[in-house]
Amino acid sequence: MAEAKSVSPVRVVLVTAPDTEVAAGIAGALVSEGLAACGNVLPGLTSIYRWEGEIHRDPEALLVLKTQKGRVEALIRRIGELHPYDVPEVLSLAVEEGLPAYLSWVESETSP
């Protein structure tokens, strides 16, 4: 019988923002509040999507946050408060594996 694989409690949360300043501001607030261990701001996205019946093509930035499962709900709620969009893209992805020391650091930085 195969050994059960345990999934890390660490989560990666993806958030699009209108520009790098907004993304960095959200990341700074979340890190200072202990909801995220860190955030990476990636400029230069082009998002193509349908909104209110029209196709849009807009420049955006991607914010990649690292947190733990127990903080995701509060993190998503806080992003909703900080984000300028009516319906921001916020996706939480499970981390299956990673460098144990890094995963431990994320957990320690986001422990209430």
Buried (B, 14 or more C-beta within 10 A) or exposed (E): EEEEEEEBBBBBBBBBBBBBEBBBBBBEBBBEEBBBBBBEBBEEEEBEEEEEEEEEEEEBBBBBBBBBBEBBEBBBEBBEEBBEBEEBBBEBEEBEEBEEEBBEBBBEBBEE
